[in-house]
């Protein structure tokens, strides 16, 4: 029996190893090509639970309802109220308009970009089925879409959407605490992707460089880096930074269709593209799906659909109109450029050097937002003062509501503190990584899986959580020790080394066939990111190198992010380091050969 059990264990070990290695290879690919997908895979692997609903819902009067038909009625009522608007009712656009016919290659490209494994819309057709179409099927779709494009008449079935209500937190019983994701028919997706590819070249130039959401080549890393760099440089010049983190109430759901169409007209979008967008938004209907049953359909009179390929560009254009009016107001000047806001989609932070200027920015943002149908949430919009002097109060208001002042704020997943340091964020990242290690403990400490495979899993599943946002970290010697200690913590627990064991770090590293590399990889990510932004003429480059007025304090200066990176790369001055980054190949060699601290 013992021999049988051992044999069974060996076979299980052999079966586990290839599957785990395959998953690790997939995540490696995702890390390079689609970081968001990588983090989704990590969350699935560590067993991160998504917020779940209770199966019941609150009626408008607060009464709890549990019957499915009444729940569907409540959702229908909520959708009608949420997307209701006194928009101008116009006839469907018809007639002859400018615009080239839809090409087969455009259809192929749109199909190729469709993601598999997604929920089906009202047509119950999966993306995999569309991807399997042969030449005959693609020809038929091309003919159908070209006819729709030429006439502007969209079949009723293509105007239907199904909303999936995702709870924002566990136990959500109110409709307002759910996020509605729109599912459309596959043919509608193909049509809208083609339209998006045609209008994008006219929309993208209008989007300001302070916007990092839904912009090619940018992401949360860019927004967080710029904010931290502005804070760091302002403190160096003994300036206070006043921040307002704006929270909009259901921003995507409050976009006014008429204003959106007016903006597209001003960009001289081709008539046929404009007609398709206009006819879809004026005729669309939607229902909510609950356990394979749907609520009655309702007209959608405002908002851009979350889940639609057109929505990101349309929302960026819409929000740009609101914040463009802030350009003439004070912010913080760097390199001759006045910067008073940073954005990632609707996550907006306003920036000023004093309380009075920030109040002006808040007032303008609130007024312009209200004019465009958006509303600042006074309860969730918060302010912070970044300075070296504690307890500096800022009494700021939006529509008569006093805004909460915070010592720290979680912006795009990273913690910003009033002292402008990265310490709190890094410690929180280490703690979160350790928590997720514990969730994967049965896998990562399983001695029936080779240490090589487990280290691979550690790098793919745990370390990305710790390293999120590290491109903008300022790492002091004290924090570096904590990062290195965290790395050894992982190795010791993978080997099940008890805290009472007198085993040195060198012995642990030898047993795991490892070297200390976490700190080195963090520095490499910082260097690669800095090299990337320095070779581009963007706002990130400006906040890094632009001159800021002011005077440094006397005595030893606080260590900055670029100081640590420069020391690691072995150059004497920050300016020398940045000038080297302009040559891509030379910069790669410098990163590869860096022998500084943390290697």
C-alpha positions as CSV (number, residue, x, y, z in Angstrom):
1,X,0.0,0.0,0.0
2,X,2.9,2.4,0.8
3,X,4.5,1.7,-2.5
4,X,1.2,2.4,-4.3
5,X,0.8,5.7,-2.4
6,X,4.3,6.8,-3.3
7,X,3.8,5.8,-7.0
8,X,0.5,7.8,-7.0
9,X,2.3,10.8,-5.5
10,X,5.0,10.6,-8.2
11,X,2.4,10.4,-11.0
12,X,0.5,13.4,-9.5
13,X,3.7,15.4,-9.3
14,X,4.4,14.6,-13.0
15,X,0.9,15.6,-14.0
16,X,0.9,18.9,-12.0
17,X,4.3,20.2,-13.3
18,X,3.6,20.6,-17.0
19,X,0.3,22.3,-16.4
20,X,1.8,24.8,-14.0
21,X,4.7,25.5,-16.2
22,X,2.3,26.1,-19.1
23,X,0.3,28.5,-17.0
24,X,3.5,30.3,-16.1
25,X,4.6,30.6,-19.7
26,X,1.2,32.0,-20.6
27,X,1.5,34.7,-17.9
28,X,5.0,35.6,-19.1
29,X,3.4,36.3,-22.5
30,X,0.6,38.2,-21.0
31,X,3.1,40.3,-19.0
32,X,4.7,41.4,-22.2
33,X,1.7,41.8,-24.4
34,X,-1.4,42.2,-22.2
35,X,-0.6,43.1,-18.6
36,X,-4.3,43.4,-17.7
37,X,-4.9,39.7,-18.7
38,X,-1.8,38.7,-16.7
39,X,-3.2,40.2,-13.5
40,X,-6.6,38.5,-14.2
41,X,-4.8,35.2,-14.4
42,X,-2.9,35.9,-11.2
43,X,-6.2,36.7,-9.4
44,X,-7.8,33.5,-10.7
45,X,-4.8,31.4,-9.6
46,X,-4.6,32.8,-6.1
47,X,-8.3,32.3,-5.7
48,X,-9.3,36.0,-5.4
49,X,-13.0,36.1,-5.1
50,X,-15.1,38.5,-7.1
51,X,-17.8,40.4,-5.4
52,X,-20.9,38.3,-5.2
53,X,-24.6,39.2,-5.1
54,X,-27.0,38.0,-2.4
55,X,-29.7,36.9,-4.8
56,X,-32.1,39.5,-3.5
57,X,-32.6,43.2,-4.3
58,X,-34.0,46.3,-2.7
59,X,-37.0,47.9,-4.2
60,X,-37.2,51.6,-4.6
61,X,-39.0,52.0,-1.2
62,X,-36.3,49.9,0.5
63,X,-38.2,46.7,0.7
64,X,-36.2,43.5,0.1
65,X,-37.5,41.5,-2.9
66,X,-36.5,37.9,-3.6
67,X,-38.9,36.8,-6.4
68,X,-37.1,36.7,-9.7
69,X,-39.9,38.4,-11.7
70,X,-40.0,41.3,-9.2
71,X,-36.2,41.5,-9.3
72,X,-36.3,41.8,-13.1
73,X,-39.0,44.5,-12.8
74,X,-36.9,46.4,-10.4
75,X,-33.9,46.2,-12.8
76,X,-36.1,47.4,-15.7
77,X,-37.3,50.3,-13.6
78,X,-33.7,51.2,-12.5
79,X,-32.4,51.0,-16.1
80,X,-35.2,53.3,-17.4
81,X,-34.4,55.9,-14.7
82,X,-30.6,55.7,-15.0
83,X,-30.5,56.2,-18.7
84,X,-33.5,58.5,-19.1
85,X,-32.7,62.0,-20.5
86,X,-34.5,64.9,-22.1
87,X,-32.5,64.6,-25.3
88,X,-33.6,66.0,-28.6
89,X,-35.7,63.5,-30.4
90,X,-34.6,63.4,-34.1
91,X,-35.4,61.3,-37.1
92,X,-33.1,58.6,-38.1
93,X,-30.4,60.0,-40.4
94,X,-30.9,58.9,-44.0
95,X,-29.6,60.0,-47.4
96,X,-26.2,60.2,-49.2
97,X,-23.2,60.8,-47.0
98,X,-19.4,60.7,-47.5
99,X,-17.5,57.5,-46.5
100,X,-15.8,54.6,-48.3
101,X,-17.5,51.2,-48.5
102,X,-16.7,48.6,-45.9
103,X,-13.9,46.3,-47.0
104,X,-13.4,42.6,-46.4
105,X,-10.0,43.3,-44.9
106,X,-11.6,45.6,-42.3
107,X,-14.1,42.8,-41.4
108,X,-11.2,40.3,-41.1
109,X,-9.2,42.7,-38.8
110,X,-12.3,43.4,-36.7
111,X,-12.9,39.6,-36.3
112,X,-9.2,38.9,-35.6
113,X,-9.3,41.5,-32.7
114,X,-12.4,39.9,-31.1
115,X,-11.6,38.2,-27.7
116,X,-12.6,34.6,-27.1
117,X,-14.1,33.4,-23.9
118,X,-16.5,36.3,-23.5
119,X,-20.2,36.1,-22.6
120,X,-22.6,36.1,-25.5
121,X,-25.0,38.9,-26.3
122,X,-28.6,38.8,-27.4
123,X,-27.7,36.8,-30.5
124,X,-26.2,34.0,-28.3
125,X,-23.3,33.7,-30.8
126,X,-19.8,33.3,-29.3
127,X,-16.7,35.0,-30.7
128,X,-15.2,31.6,-31.3
129,X,-18.0,30.9,-33.8
130,X,-17.3,34.1,-35.7
131,X,-13.5,33.4,-35.7
132,X,-14.3,30.0,-37.3
133,X,-16.0,31.5,-40.3
134,X,-14.6,30.6,-43.7
135,X,-14.4,32.9,-46.8
136,X,-18.1,32.5,-47.6
137,X,-19.1,33.6,-44.1
138,X,-16.8,36.6,-44.1
139,X,-18.2,37.6,-47.5
140,X,-21.8,37.5,-46.2
141,X,-20.9,39.6,-43.1
142,X,-19.1,42.1,-45.3
143,X,-22.2,42.4,-47.6
144,X,-24.5,42.8,-44.7
145,X,-22.4,45.5,-43.0
146,X,-21.8,47.4,-46.2
147,X,-25.5,47.5,-46.8
148,X,-26.1,48.9,-43.3
149,X,-23.3,51.3,-43.7
150,X,-24.6,52.6,-47.1
151,X,-28.2,53.0,-46.0
152,X,-27.8,53.8,-42.3
153,X,-30.7,51.4,-41.5
154,X,-29.7,49.1,-38.7
155,X,-31.7,45.9,-38.0
156,X,-33.6,45.9,-34.8
157,X,-31.8,42.8,-33.4
158,X,-28.5,44.7,-33.8
159,X,-29.8,47.5,-31.6
160,X,-30.4,45.3,-28.6
161,X,-28.0,45.1,-25.7
162,X,-28.0,42.8,-22.6
163,X,-26.7,44.3,-19.4
164,X,-24.9,42.1,-16.9
165,X,-25.0,43.6,-13.4
166,X,-21.8,43.0,-11.5
167,X,-21.8,43.9,-7.8
168,X,-19.1,46.4,-6.7
169,X,-18.9,44.8,-3.3
170,X,-20.1,41.6,-1.5
171,X,-23.7,41.5,-0.5
172,X,-24.8,44.4,-2.8
173,X,-28.6,44.6,-2.6
174,X,-29.1,48.0,-4.3
175,X,-29.0,48.5,-8.1
176,X,-26.7,51.5,-7.6
177,X,-24.1,49.2,-6.1
178,X,-23.8,47.3,-9.3
179,X,-21.8,48.0,-12.5
180,X,-23.7,47.4,-15.7
181,X,-21.7,45.8,-18.5
182,X,-23.2,45.8,-22.0
183,X,-23.2,42.7,-24.2
184,X,-24.0,43.2,-27.8
185,X,-24.4,40.9,-30.8
186,X,-21.2,39.9,-32.6
187,X,-22.2,41.5,-35.9
188,X,-22.8,44.8,-34.0
189,X,-19.3,44.5,-32.4
190,X,-17.7,44.0,-35.8
191,X,-19.5,47.1,-37.3
192,X,-18.6,49.3,-34.4
193,X,-15.0,48.2,-34.4
194,X,-14.8,49.2,-38.1
195,X,-16.4,52.5,-37.4
196,X,-14.0,53.0,-34.4
197,X,-10.9,52.3,-36.6
198,X,-12.2,55.0,-39.0
199,X,-13.0,57.7,-36.5
200,X,-10.1,57.1,-34.1
201,X,-7.6,59.1,-36.2
202,X,-9.8,62.2,-35.8
203,X,-10.5,61.7,-32.1
204,X,-7.1,60.8,-30.8
205,X,-5.4,64.2,-31.7
206,X,-8.0,66.0,-29.6
207,X,-7.2,64.0,-26.4
208,X,-4.8,65.9,-24.1
209,X,-1.5,64.4,-23.0
210,X,-2.7,64.5,-19.3
211,X,-5.1,61.7,-20.2
212,X,-3.6,58.2,-19.8
213,X,-6.8,56.1,-20.0
214,X,-7.6,54.2,-23.2
215,X,-4.6,55.9,-24.9
216,X,-2.2,53.7,-26.9
217,X,1.2,53.4,-25.2
218,X,-0.1,54.7,-21.9
219,X,-1.6,53.2,-18.8
220,X,-1.9,53.5,-15.0
221,X,1.9,53.4,-14.7
222,X,2.2,56.7,-16.7
223,X,-0.4,58.5,-14.5
224,X,1.1,57.3,-11.2
225,X,4.7,58.1,-12.4
226,X,3.8,61.7,-13.4
227,X,1.9,62.4,-10.1
228,X,4.7,61.0,-8.0
229,X,7.4,62.9,-10.0
230,X,5.5,66.2,-9.8
231,X,5.1,65.7,-6.0
232,X,8.8,64.7,-5.6
233,X,10.1,67.7,-7.6
234,X,7.8,70.2,-5.9
235,X,8.9,69.1,-2.4
236,X,12.5,69.5,-3.6
237,X,11.7,73.1,-4.4
238,X,9.9,73.6,-1.1
239,X,6.5,73.9,-2.7
240,X,3.2,72.6,-1.3
241,X,1.0,70.6,-3.6
242,X,-2.7,70.7,-3.2
243,X,-4.5,67.8,-4.8
244,X,-8.2,67.0,-5.4
245,X,-9.1,63.5,-6.3
246,X,-12.4,63.8,-8.2
247,X,-15.0,61.1,-8.1
248,X,-17.9,61.2,-10.7
249,X,-21.2,59.6,-10.1
250,X,-21.6,57.0,-12.8
251,X,-19.7,59.1,-15.4
252,X,-20.0,56.7,-18.3
253,X,-23.8,56.4,-17.8
254,X,-24.4,60.2,-17.9
255,X,-22.9,61.2,-21.2
256,X,-25.4,63.3,-23.2
257,X,-25.8,61.9,-26.7
258,X,-26.6,65.2,-28.3
259,X,-23.4,66.8,-27.0
260,X,-21.4,63.8,-28.0
261,X,-22.7,63.9,-31.6
262,X,-22.0,67.7,-31.7
263,X,-18.4,67.1,-30.8
264,X,-18.0,64.4,-33.5
265,X,-19.5,66.9,-36.1
266,X,-17.0,69.5,-35.1
267,X,-14.2,67.0,-35.9
268,X,-15.7,66.5,-39.4
269,X,-16.2,62.8,-39.0
270,X,-17.4,61.2,-42.2
271,X,-21.1,61.4,-42.6
272,X,-21.7,57.6,-42.8
273,X,-19.7,57.0,-39.7
274,X,-21.6,59.7,-37.8
275,X,-24.9,58.4,-39.1
276,X,-24.1,54.9,-37.8
277,X,-23.1,56.2,-34.4
278,X,-26.1,58.5,-34.2
279,X,-28.7,55.9,-35.3
280,X,-27.3,53.3,-32.9
281,X,-27.4,55.6,-29.9
282,X,-30.8,57.0,-30.7
283,X,-32.5,53.6,-31.3
284,X,-30.7,51.3,-28.8
285,X,-32.7,49.3,-26.3
286,X,-31.4,47.2,-23.4
287,X,-32.5,44.8,-20.7
288,X,-30.8,43.1,-17.7
289,X,-30.0,39.4,-17.6
290,X,-30.4,37.6,-14.3
291,X,-29.8,33.8,-14.3
292,X,-30.6,33.4,-18.0
293,X,-33.8,35.5,-17.8
294,X,-34.0,39.0,-19.1
295,X,-36.0,42.1,-17.9
296,X,-38.3,44.1,-20.3
297,X,-36.3,46.2,-22.8
298,X,-35.9,49.9,-22.1
299,X,-34.7,52.8,-24.3
300,X,-31.2,54.0,-23.5
301,X,-31.3,57.8,-23.9
302,X,-27.9,58.7,-22.4
303,X,-24.5,57.2,-21.6
304,X,-21.8,55.3,-23.4
305,X,-22.0,51.5,-23.0
306,X,-19.3,49.9,-20.8
307,X,-18.2,47.0,-23.0
308,X,-18.6,48.7,-26.3
309,X,-15.4,49.3,-28.4
310,X,-16.5,52.8,-29.2
311,X,-17.0,53.9,-25.6
312,X,-13.4,54.6,-24.5
313,X,-12.7,57.0,-27.4
314,X,-16.1,58.7,-27.2
315,X,-15.8,59.1,-23.4
316,X,-12.3,60.5,-23.7
317,X,-13.4,63.0,-26.2
318,X,-16.4,64.0,-24.0
319,X,-14.3,64.4,-20.9
320,X,-11.7,66.4,-22.8
321,X,-14.3,69.0,-23.6
322,X,-15.0,69.4,-19.9
323,X,-11.4,69.8,-18.7
324,X,-10.1,71.7,-21.7
325,X,-11.5,74.8,-20.0
326,X,-9.0,74.3,-17.1
327,X,-6.1,75.1,-19.4
328,X,-6.0,78.8,-18.6
329,X,-6.1,78.3,-14.9
330,X,-3.0,77.9,-12.6
331,X,-1.6,74.6,-11.6
332,X,2.1,73.8,-11.2
333,X,4.6,75.0,-13.8
334,X,7.2,72.6,-15.1
335,X,9.4,73.4,-18.1
336,X,7.3,76.4,-18.9
337,X,4.1,74.2,-19.0
338,X,1.3,74.7,-16.6
339,X,-0.1,71.3,-15.4
340,X,-3.3,71.3,-13.3
341,X,-4.8,67.9,-13.9
342,X,-3.9,64.2,-14.6
343,X,-6.5,61.7,-15.7
344,X,-7.0,58.0,-16.3
345,X,-10.5,57.8,-18.0
346,X,-12.8,59.4,-15.4
347,X,-10.3,59.1,-12.5
348,X,-9.1,62.7,-12.3
349,X,-6.7,64.5,-10.0
350,X,-6.6,68.3,-9.9
351,X,-3.2,69.9,-9.0
352,X,-2.4,73.4,-7.7
353,X,0.2,75.2,-5.5
354,X,-2.3,76.7,-3.1
355,X,-5.8,76.3,-1.7
356,X,-7.3,79.3,-3.6
357,X,-6.1,78.0,-7.0
358,X,-7.4,74.5,-6.3
359,X,-10.8,75.8,-5.3
360,X,-11.0,77.6,-8.7
361,X,-10.2,74.4,-10.5
362,X,-12.8,72.5,-8.5
363,X,-15.4,75.1,-9.3
364,X,-14.7,75.1,-13.0
365,X,-14.6,71.3,-13.1
366,X,-17.9,71.1,-11.3
367,X,-19.6,73.7,-13.5
368,X,-18.4,72.3,-16.8
369,X,-19.2,68.7,-15.7
370,X,-22.7,69.8,-14.7
371,X,-23.2,71.5,-18.1
372,X,-22.2,68.2,-19.8
373,X,-24.4,66.1,-17.6
374,X,-21.8,64.7,-15.2
375,X,-21.9,65.2,-11.5
376,X,-19.0,65.4,-9.0
377,X,-19.7,63.2,-6.0
378,X,-19.1,65.4,-3.0
379,X,-19.0,62.5,-0.6
380,X,-16.3,60.6,-2.4
381,X,-14.3,63.5,-3.9
382,X,-11.3,64.1,-1.5
383,X,-8.4,66.5,-1.1
384,X,-4.9,66.2,0.1
385,X,-2.0,68.6,0.8
386,X,1.5,67.3,0.1
387,X,4.0,69.1,2.2
388,X,6.8,68.8,4.7
389,X,4.8,70.5,7.4
390,X,2.2,68.4,9.1
391,X,-1.4,69.4,9.7
392,X,-1.8,71.9,7.0
393,X,-5.6,72.2,6.5
394,X,-7.4,72.9,3.3
395,X,-11.1,73.8,3.5
396,X,-12.4,73.2,0.0
397,X,-15.9,72.8,-1.3
398,X,-17.9,71.5,-4.2
399,X,-21.5,72.7,-4.6
400,X,-21.5,73.8,-0.9
401,X,-20.3,70.4,0.4
402,X,-17.0,70.5,2.3
403,X,-14.6,67.9,0.9
404,X,-12.8,65.5,3.1
405,X,-9.1,66.0,3.6
406,X,-7.0,62.8,3.7
407,X,-3.5,62.0,4.8
408,X,-3.4,59.2,2.2
409,X,-5.4,58.3,-0.9
410,X,-5.5,55.2,-3.1
411,X,-5.0,56.5,-6.6
412,X,-5.2,53.9,-9.4
413,X,-4.2,51.2,-7.0
414,X,-1.3,53.0,-5.4
415,X,-1.2,54.8,-2.0
416,X,-0.3,58.5,-2.2
417,X,0.6,60.0,1.2
418,X,0.8,63.6,2.3
419,X,4.6,63.3,2.9
420,X,5.1,62.4,-0.8
421,X,7.1,59.3,0.0
422,X,6.7,55.8,-1.3
423,X,7.3,54.0,2.0
424,X,3.6,53.4,2.8
425,X,2.8,52.1,-0.7
426,X,5.8,49.7,-0.8
427,X,5.0,48.3,2.7
428,X,1.4,47.8,1.6
429,X,2.6,46.0,-1.6
430,X,4.8,43.7,0.4
431,X,1.9,42.9,2.8
432,X,-0.5,42.2,0.0
433,X,2.1,39.9,-1.7
434,X,2.5,38.0,1.5
435,X,-1.2,37.6,1.9
436,X,-1.5,36.2,-1.6
437,X,1.4,33.9,-1.0
438,X,-0.5,32.5,2.0
439,X,-3.5,31.9,-0.3
440,X,-1.2,29.9,-2.7
441,X,0.7,28.2,0.1
442,X,-0.5,24.6,-0.8
443,X,1.1,25.1,-4.2
444,X,4.2,27.2,-3.4
445,X,5.2,25.1,-0.4
446,X,4.5,21.7,-2.0
447,X,7.7,19.8,-1.9
448,X,6.3,17.3,-4.4
449,X,6.7,20.1,-7.0
450,X,10.2,21.0,-8.0
451,X,11.7,24.2,-6.6
452,X,12.2,25.4,-10.1
453,X,8.5,25.2,-10.9
454,X,7.6,26.8,-7.6
455,X,10.0,29.7,-8.2
456,X,8.4,30.2,-11.6
457,X,5.0,30.3,-10.0
458,X,6.3,32.8,-7.4
459,X,7.6,35.1,-10.1
460,X,4.4,34.9,-12.1
461,X,1.7,35.0,-9.4
462,X,3.1,36.8,-6.4
463,X,5.9,39.2,-7.5
464,X,3.7,41.1,-10.0
465,X,1.5,42.0,-7.1
466,X,4.4,43.3,-5.1
467,X,6.0,45.2,-8.1
468,X,2.9,47.0,-9.3
469,X,3.7,50.7,-9.7
470,X,7.4,50.1,-8.8
471,X,8.4,52.3,-11.8
472,X,7.7,55.4,-9.7
473,X,9.0,54.2,-6.3
474,X,11.7,56.1,-4.4
475,X,13.6,53.4,-2.6
476,X,15.7,54.3,0.4
477,X,18.2,51.9,2.0
478,X,15.7,51.2,4.7
479,X,13.0,50.2,2.2
480,X,15.5,48.3,0.1
481,X,16.2,46.1,3.2
482,X,12.4,45.5,3.5
483,X,12.1,44.4,-0.1
484,X,15.1,42.1,0.2
485,X,13.7,40.7,3.5
486,X,10.4,40.0,1.7
487,X,12.2,38.1,-1.0
488,X,13.9,35.9,1.6
489,X,10.6,35.5,3.4
490,X,9.1,33.9,0.3
491,X,12.1,31.6,-0.2
492,X,12.1,30.4,3.5
493,X,8.4,29.6,3.4
494,X,8.7,27.8,0.1
495,X,11.3,25.5,1.9
496,X,9.2,25.4,5.0
497,X,12.1,26.7,7.1
498,X,10.7,27.3,10.7
499,X,11.6,30.6,12.3
500,X,13.4,28.7,15.0
501,X,15.8,27.1,12.5
502,X,19.3,28.7,12.4
503,X,19.6,28.7,8.7
504,X,21.4,31.6,7.0
505,X,20.1,33.4,4.0
506,X,23.0,32.1,2.0
507,X,22.0,28.5,2.8
508,X,18.4,29.2,1.8
509,X,19.5,30.7,-1.5
510,X,21.8,27.8,-2.2
511,X,19.0,25.3,-1.4
512,X,16.6,27.2,-3.7
513,X,19.3,27.6,-6.4
514,X,18.6,31.3,-6.4
515,X,20.3,34.7,-6.0
516,X,18.8,37.9,-4.6
517,X,17.2,39.3,-7.7
518,X,13.9,41.1,-6.8
519,X,15.5,44.4,-6.1
520,X,17.5,44.2,-9.3
521,X,14.4,43.5,-11.3
522,X,12.6,46.5,-9.7
523,X,15.5,48.7,-10.7
524,X,15.5,47.3,-14.2
525,X,11.8,48.0,-14.6
526,X,12.4,51.6,-13.5
527,X,15.3,52.0,-15.9
528,X,13.3,50.5,-18.8
529,X,10.4,52.8,-18.1
530,X,12.5,55.9,-17.8
531,X,14.3,55.0,-21.1
532,X,11.0,54.6,-22.8
533,X,9.6,58.0,-21.7
534,X,12.9,59.8,-22.4
535,X,12.9,58.7,-26.0
536,X,9.4,60.2,-26.5
537,X,8.4,63.8,-26.5
538,X,5.6,63.5,-24.0
539,X,4.4,64.9,-20.7
540,X,6.2,62.1,-18.8
541,X,9.5,63.4,-20.3
542,X,8.6,67.0,-19.3
543,X,7.8,66.3,-15.7
544,X,11.1,64.3,-15.5
545,X,13.4,66.9,-17.1
546,X,11.6,70.2,-17.2
547,X,12.8,73.1,-15.0
548,X,10.7,73.9,-11.9
549,X,11.0,77.3,-10.3
550,X,11.9,77.5,-6.7
551,X,14.8,77.1,-4.3
552,X,16.0,73.9,-2.7
553,X,16.3,73.7,1.1
554,X,19.6,73.9,2.8
555,X,21.4,70.8,3.8
556,X,21.1,67.2,2.6
557,X,18.3,66.6,0.1
558,X,15.7,63.9,0.3
559,X,16.6,60.9,-1.9
560,X,14.6,60.9,-5.2
561,X,13.6,58.0,-7.5
562,X,16.2,59.0,-10.2
563,X,18.9,59.2,-7.5
564,X,18.5,55.6,-6.6
565,X,18.3,54.5,-10.2
566,X,21.4,56.5,-11.1
567,X,23.4,54.9,-8.2
568,X,22.3,51.5,-9.3
569,X,23.4,52.1,-12.9
570,X,26.8,53.3,-11.9
571,X,26.6,56.8,-13.3
572,X,27.6,59.9,-11.3
573,X,24.8,62.3,-12.1
574,X,21.1,62.1,-12.9
575,X,21.6,64.3,-16.0
576,X,24.3,61.9,-17.3
577,X,21.9,58.9,-16.8
578,X,19.1,60.6,-18.6
579,X,21.2,61.6,-21.5
580,X,22.4,58.0,-21.9
581,X,18.8,56.9,-22.2
582,X,18.3,58.5,-25.5
583,X,20.4,55.8,-27.2
584,X,18.2,52.7,-27.0
585,X,21.0,50.1,-27.6
586,X,23.5,51.9,-25.2
587,X,20.7,52.1,-22.6
588,X,20.0,48.4,-22.9
589,X,23.7,47.6,-22.4
590,X,23.8,49.8,-19.3
591,X,20.8,48.1,-17.8
592,X,22.2,44.6,-18.5
593,X,25.6,45.5,-17.1
594,X,24.4,47.4,-14.0
595,X,26.2,46.3,-10.9
596,X,24.7,48.7,-8.3
597,X,22.8,47.9,-5.1
598,X,20.1,45.4,-5.4
599,X,21.8,43.1,-7.9
